[in-house]
């Protein structure tokens, strides 16, 4: 399992720590050069870092290695696994994948496996009879081409925490190879953050070779800017590259023999249905037979997986549409991938949404039509966590109870998976814990902070 967080200084508050003022936090973040979708600090400002129990931090740290192993094992299964089990796995992850997305076994790249991911972890709390609080959590989804690589260190700098350990993981990962990124025009709003990240890598001695819009490039032009040995961030999911007319060029980059692309363009990395595959007992039994994984990793994976179902009639699972409708307040329906609405909480129907019943039934009917990209149903894990913040209208300190999402950034370097850093997002009057605007106090307002771990009085994790 991974190193303990006690060995990582970025997860501790310095002795005698005192958070900066609101103005100081904003000024510190701006000083990093960070901006998100054209705004320097668009979210609500927490008064201090989020402090969570050490046991939770240790488990999230270990979860990174477990998820990397599960994804890499699923790649082997879908490419080289026994015929029966491979076909069974495909019924989960391949159903309703658009024909323009490469999904044949021979299209899968298992040379290096997955090296970067950022799961969205929902954190729930329960008040105990003695007045204390117990936390639990679950994996809502996993981003395998995540934005936010520079958001976590910018947040750390904002609150006066040392971001050097976070960046050190990236410098070690890139080693002596140059680093560059390709992006589609559809995702151009993220460029300022990627550019600030690249400049920071350069400042630390790395060989940053810039950002390149793949859409307008020829393969000859690509070959001129990609060194023979390089680290390349293919910042875009396959459906995004396809809409841009650039999927063949992204594949061209990914298939270069001495280029490390993070991550390989494997279709099952880009669908939430893979999390449903991970829950299947036969998948876990097959994975546990591999000595390098074992039952401890399966146990931790099971603890964090949220019950889910692929919403199509082919997947062999206990999924009753009528029962889902009757129990709709216990379920979340979401697009699994390969669609513009599969990111940023757009293709998502949750309890307490306005006109929830109608939206739920319409989404379920669409998912089961066989004429759409894949959807999943996931058991609703209600999150309510307190968040202190500076009111955007008056600057005064206030508090609300909202939905909490933790986003750890995992980097696999050589044989170890490292949790480089963690941020938290708490959303006001909305079940959708997704990073959003903090300019107004209204449903969906999001407050973000870096996360550290310590002994928290009257708060435990189980």
C-alpha positions in Angstrom: 0.0 0.0 0.0 1.0 3.7 -0.4 3.1 5.7 2.0 1.3 7.1 5.0 0.3 10.8 5.0 2.5 11.4 8.0 5.4 11.3 5.6 3.8 14.1 3.4 4.2 17.6 4.8 1.5 19.1 2.5 -1.1 17.4 4.6 -0.2 19.1 7.9 -0.9 22.5 9.4 2.4 24.2 10.5 2.8 24.6 14.2 1.1 27.8 15.4 -0.7 28.1 12.0 -3.1 31.0 11.5 -5.0 31.4 8.2 -4.5 34.6 6.2 -7.3 37.1 5.9 -9.7 37.0 3.0 -7.8 39.6 1.2 -4.5 37.7 1.9 -6.0 34.4 0.6 -7.1 36.0 -2.6 -3.8 37.8 -3.1 -1.8 34.7 -2.5 -3.8 32.7 -5.0 -3.4 35.5 -7.6 0.3 35.5 -7.0 0.6 31.9 -8.4 -0.7 33.0 -11.8 -3.6 30.7 -11.4 -7.0 31.4 -13.1 -9.9 29.1 -13.7 -12.0 29.6 -16.9 -10.9 33.2 -17.1 -11.4 34.1 -13.5 -8.7 34.4 -10.9 -10.7 33.3 -7.8 -14.2 32.4 -8.9 -15.2 30.3 -6.0 -16.4 31.2 -2.4 -13.5 31.7 0.1 -13.3 29.4 3.1 -11.9 31.0 6.2 -9.3 28.3 6.7 -8.2 24.9 5.2 -10.5 21.9 5.6 -9.3 19.8 8.4 -10.4 16.1 8.4 -9.5 13.1 10.5 -6.1 11.4 9.9 -7.7 8.0 9.4 -9.8 9.4 6.5 -6.6 10.8 5.0 -4.7 7.6 5.3 -7.6 5.6 3.6 -7.9 8.1 0.8 -4.2 7.9 0.3 -4.4 4.1 0.0 -7.4 4.3 -2.3 -5.3 5.8 -5.0 -3.2 2.7 -5.5 -6.3 0.5 -5.3 -8.1 2.5 -8.1 -5.0 2.5 -10.3 -4.8 -1.3 -9.9 -8.5 -1.8 -10.6 -8.3 0.3 -13.8 -5.1 -1.5 -15.0 -6.6 -4.9 -14.2 -9.7 -4.0 -16.2 -7.5 -3.0 -19.1 -5.8 -6.4 -19.0 -9.2 -8.1 -18.7 -10.7 -6.3 -21.7 -7.7 -6.8 -23.9 -6.3 -10.2 -22.8 -8.7 -11.8 -20.3 -10.5 -15.1 -20.6 -13.1 -15.0 -23.4 -16.1 -15.4 -21.1 -15.1 -12.8 -18.5 -14.0 -10.4 -21.2 -17.4 -10.6 -22.8 -19.1 -10.1 -19.5 -17.0 -7.0 -18.7 -17.8 -5.6 -22.2 -21.5 -5.8 -21.5 -21.0 -3.3 -18.7 -18.5 -0.8 -20.2 -19.0 -1.2 -23.9 -22.8 -1.0 -24.1 -24.0 2.0 -26.0 -20.5 3.4 -26.6 -20.7 5.3 -29.8 -19.3 3.5 -32.9 -16.7 6.3 -33.5 -15.1 5.6 -30.1 -12.4 2.9 -30.5 -13.4 0.0 -28.2 -12.1 -3.2 -29.8 -9.6 -5.1 -27.6 -6.8 -4.4 -29.9 -7.4 -0.6 -29.5 -6.5 -0.8 -25.8 -3.1 0.4 -24.6 -1.8 -1.5 -21.6 1.9 -0.7 -22.0 2.2 1.7 -19.0 -1.3 1.8 -17.5 -3.0 4.8 -15.9 -0.8 7.4 -14.3 -3.1 10.3 -13.4 -6.6 10.5 -11.9 -8.7 12.7 -9.8 -11.8 11.0 -8.2 -14.7 12.9 -6.8 -15.4 11.6 -3.3 -18.7 12.4 -1.6 -18.3 12.8 2.1 -21.4 12.2 4.4 -21.8 12.8 8.1 -24.0 11.3 10.8 -24.7 12.7 14.3 -24.1 10.1 17.0 -26.2 9.9 20.2 -23.2 11.2 22.2 -23.1 14.4 20.1 -20.1 13.4 18.0 -20.0 13.0 14.2 -19.0 10.0 12.1 -17.9 10.5 8.5 -18.3 8.1 5.6 -17.6 8.4 1.9 -18.0 7.1 -1.6 -16.6 7.5 -5.1 -19.1 9.5 -7.3 -16.9 9.4 -10.4 -13.2 9.4 -11.5 -11.7 12.0 -13.8 -8.9 10.5 -15.9 -8.1 13.7 -17.8 -8.7 16.1 -15.0 -8.5 19.9 -14.8 -7.3 21.2 -11.5 -3.6 20.1 -11.7 -2.7 23.6 -10.6 -5.8 24.4 -8.5 -4.7 22.4 -5.5 -1.2 24.1 -5.2 -2.9 27.5 -5.8 -5.3 26.8 -2.9 -2.4 25.7 -0.7 -0.5 28.9 -1.5 -3.6 30.9 -0.8 -3.9 29.6 2.7 -0.2 29.9 3.5 0.6 26.2 3.1 3.8 24.8 1.5 2.9 23.7 -2.1 6.5 22.5 -2.8 5.7 18.8 -1.9 2.8 18.8 -4.3 4.9 20.1 -7.2 7.8 17.8 -6.3 5.6 14.8 -7.2 5.0 16.3 -10.7 8.7 17.1 -11.1 9.6 13.6 -10.2 7.0 12.2 -12.5 8.2 14.2 -15.5 11.9 13.3 -14.5 14.2 14.4 -17.3 11.6 14.3 -20.1 10.1 17.5 -21.6 6.4 18.1 -20.9 3.7 19.5 -23.2 0.0 19.4 -23.5 -2.5 19.1 -26.4 -6.0 20.5 -26.0 -9.2 20.8 -28.1 -10.8 24.2 -28.8 -13.8 23.0 -26.8 -11.8 23.1 -23.6 -9.9 26.3 -24.2 -11.3 27.9 -21.1 -8.9 25.7 -19.0 -5.8 27.0 -20.8 -4.8 29.7 -18.2 -4.6 27.1 -15.5 -2.5 24.7 -17.7 -0.2 27.5 -18.7 0.4 28.6 -15.1 1.1 24.9 -14.3 3.6 24.7 -17.1 5.3 27.9 -16.1 5.6 26.5 -12.5 7.2 23.3 -13.9 9.7 25.4 -15.8 10.5 27.5 -12.8 11.3 24.3 -10.9 13.7 23.2 -13.6 11.4 21.2 -15.8 11.4 21.3 -19.6 8.0 22.8 -20.5 7.3 22.9 -24.2 3.9 24.7 -24.3 0.2 24.1 -25.0 -0.9 23.2 -28.5 -4.4 23.1 -30.0 -4.6 19.8 -31.8 -7.6 20.8 -33.8 -5.8 22.8 -36.5 -2.6 20.8 -36.6 -1.4 18.2 -39.2 0.4 15.0 -38.1 3.6 16.4 -39.5 3.2 19.5 -37.4 2.5 17.3 -34.4 5.7 15.3 -35.0 7.7 18.5 -35.1 6.6 19.7 -31.6 6.6 16.3 -29.8 10.2 15.2 -28.9 11.0 11.6 -29.4 10.8 11.1 -25.6 8.3 13.2 -23.9 5.5 13.5 -21.4 2.3 14.5 -23.2 -1.0 15.5 -21.5 -3.8 14.7 -23.9 -6.3 17.1 -22.2 -9.6 15.9 -23.6 -11.8 12.9 -23.6 -12.2 10.9 -26.8 -15.7 12.2 -27.5 -14.3 15.8 -27.3 -11.5 15.0 -29.7 -14.0 13.3 -32.0 -16.3 16.4 -32.0 -13.2 18.5 -32.9 -12.3 16.2 -35.7 -9.0 15.4 -33.9 -9.4 11.9 -32.5 -7.1 10.4 -35.1 -4.4 12.9 -34.2 -4.8 12.3 -30.5 -4.4 8.6 -31.2 -1.3 9.4 -33.3 0.3 11.1 -30.3 -0.8 8.3 -27.8 0.7 5.6 -30.0 4.2 7.1 -30.2 6.4 4.3 -28.7 8.6 6.5 -26.4 6.0 9.1 -25.5 4.3 8.8 -22.1 0.7 10.0 -22.6 -1.4 10.5 -19.6 -3.5 8.8 -19.9 -3.8 6.2 -22.7 -6.8 6.7 -24.9 -8.7 3.7 -23.5 -12.5 4.0 -23.7 -13.2 2.3 -20.3 -11.2 5.1 -18.6 -13.8 7.5 -19.8 -17.0 6.0 -18.6 -18.6 5.8 -15.2 -19.8 2.4 -16.1 -16.4 1.1 -15.2 -17.1 1.8 -11.5 -20.1 -0.5 -11.8 -17.9 -3.2 -13.4 -15.6 -2.9 -10.3 -18.5 -3.8 -8.1 -19.3 -7.2 -9.7 -18.3 -10.1 -7.5 -16.8 -12.1 -10.3 -14.6 -9.1 -11.3 -13.4 -8.8 -7.7 -12.8 -12.5 -7.4 -10.7 -12.5 -10.6 -8.7 -9.5 -9.5 -8.1 -10.9 -6.0 -6.5 -14.0 -7.5 -3.6 -11.8 -8.7 -1.1 -11.8 -5.8 -0.1 -8.2 -6.4 -3.6 -7.1 -5.5 -5.1 -9.4 -2.9 -8.2 -9.2 -0.7 -7.2 -6.1 1.3 -7.3 -4.0 -1.8 -10.7 -5.5 -2.8 -12.1 -4.7 0.7 -11.0 -1.1 0.5 -12.4 -0.7 -3.1 -15.7 -2.2 -1.9 -15.9 0.2 1.0 -15.7 3.2 -1.3 -17.7 2.1 -4.2 -21.3 3.4 -4.3 -23.9 0.9 -5.5 -24.5 1.5 -9.2 -26.3 0.0 -12.2 -25.6 0.4 -15.9 -28.9 1.6 -17.4 -29.3 -0.7 -20.4 -31.1 -4.0 -20.8 -27.9 -5.9 -21.7 -25.9 -5.6 -18.5 -26.5 -8.7 -16.3 -27.5 -7.1 -13.0 -30.5 -6.6 -10.8 -31.9 -3.4 -12.2 -35.7 -2.8 -12.2 -36.7 0.4 -13.9 -40.1 0.5 -12.1 -38.5 0.1 -8.8 -36.0 2.9 -9.6 -38.8 5.3 -10.3 -40.6 4.3 -7.1 -37.4 4.8 -5.1 -36.2 7.8 -7.2 -35.3 9.9 -4.1 -32.6 7.2 -3.3 -31.0 7.3 -6.7 -28.9 9.6 -8.9 -29.1 9.1 -12.7 -26.1 10.4 -14.6 -24.6 10.2 -18.1 -21.7 7.7 -18.0 -19.6 9.3 -20.7 -19.1 10.1 -24.4 -21.4 13.1 -24.4 -21.0 16.9 -23.8 -23.3 16.6 -20.8 -21.2 13.8 -19.1 -19.0 16.3 -17.2 -19.4 19.2 -14.8 -22.7 17.9 -13.3 -24.6 18.6 -16.5 -26.1 15.2 -17.4 -27.2 14.5 -13.8 -30.6 14.1 -12.1 -30.5 14.2 -8.3 -33.1 14.2 -5.5 -34.4 17.6 -4.7 -33.8 18.9 -8.2 -36.6 21.1 -9.4 -39.3 19.0 -11.1 -37.4 15.9 -10.0 -39.9 13.2 -10.9 -40.4 14.4 -14.4 -36.6 14.8 -15.0 -36.0 11.3 -13.5 -38.5 9.5 -15.6 -37.4 11.3 -18.8 -33.7 10.5 -18.2 -34.5 6.9 -17.4 -36.6 6.5 -20.5 -33.8 8.1 -22.6 -31.2 5.9 -21.0 -33.2 2.7 -21.7 -34.1 3.7 -25.3 -31.0 2.1 -26.8 -30.6 5.3 -28.9 -28.3 7.3 -26.5 -24.9 7.1 -25.0 -24.6 5.2 -21.7 -26.1 6.2 -18.4 -25.8 4.8 -14.9 -27.9 4.9 -11.8 -26.0 5.4 -8.5 -27.3 5.1 -5.0 -27.7 8.6 -3.6 -25.2 9.4 -0.8 -26.5 12.5 0.9 -23.8 14.8 2.1 -24.2 17.5 4.7 -21.0 19.2 6.1 -20.6 22.5 7.8 -18.6 25.2 6.0 -17.4 28.5 7.4 -16.7 31.1 4.7 -16.5 34.8 3.9 -19.8 36.1 2.7 -19.3 37.5 -0.9 -21.7 40.4 -0.2 -20.4 41.7 3.1 -17.1 39.9 3.8 -18.3 38.7 7.2 -17.7 35.2 8.4 -20.8 32.9 8.1 -21.5 29.2 8.0 -23.8 26.9 6.1 -24.4 23.1 5.8 -23.7 21.8 2.3 -22.7 18.9 0.1 -19.0 18.1 0.3 -16.8 16.7 -2.4 -13.1 15.8 -1.9 -10.8 15.7 -5.0 -7.5 14.0 -4.3 -5.0 14.2 -7.2 -3.2 10.8 -7.7 0.0 10.5 -9.7 1.6 7.1 -10.4 5.4 7.4 -10.7 7.3 4.2 -11.4 5.7 1.6 -9.1 4.2 3.9 -6.5 0.9 5.9 -6.5 1.2 9.2 -4.7 -1.6 11.4 -3.4 -0.1 14.7 -4.3 -2.8 16.9 -2.8 -6.5 17.2 -1.9 -9.0 20.0 -2.2 -12.6 20.2 -0.9 -15.7 21.8 -2.4 -18.8 22.4 -0.3 -21.9 23.6 -2.2 -24.7 25.7 -0.8 -28.3 24.4 -1.0 -27.5 21.9 -3.7 -26.8 18.2 -3.8 -24.4 18.7 -6.7 -21.1 19.2 -5.0 -19.3 20.6 -8.0 -16.9 23.6 -8.2 -18.8 26.6 -9.3 -19.2 30.3 -8.7 -18.9 31.9 -5.2 -19.9 35.4 -6.2 -23.4 35.2 -4.9 -25.2 33.4 -2.0 -27.6 31.3 -4.0 -28.1 27.5 -4.6 -25.0 26.1 -6.2 -22.6 28.5 -4.6 -19.3 26.6 -4.0 -16.7 27.2 -1.4 -13.3 25.6 -1.9 -10.2 25.0 0.3 -7.1 22.8 0.5 -7.4 19.8 2.8 -5.2 18.8 5.6 -5.5 15.9 8.1 -5.3 16.0 11.9 -7.1 14.8 15.0 -10.5 16.5 14.9 -12.4 16.6 18.3 -15.7 14.8 18.2 -15.3 13.8 14.5 -14.3 10.2 13.5 -14.2 8.3 10.3 -15.4 4.7 10.0 
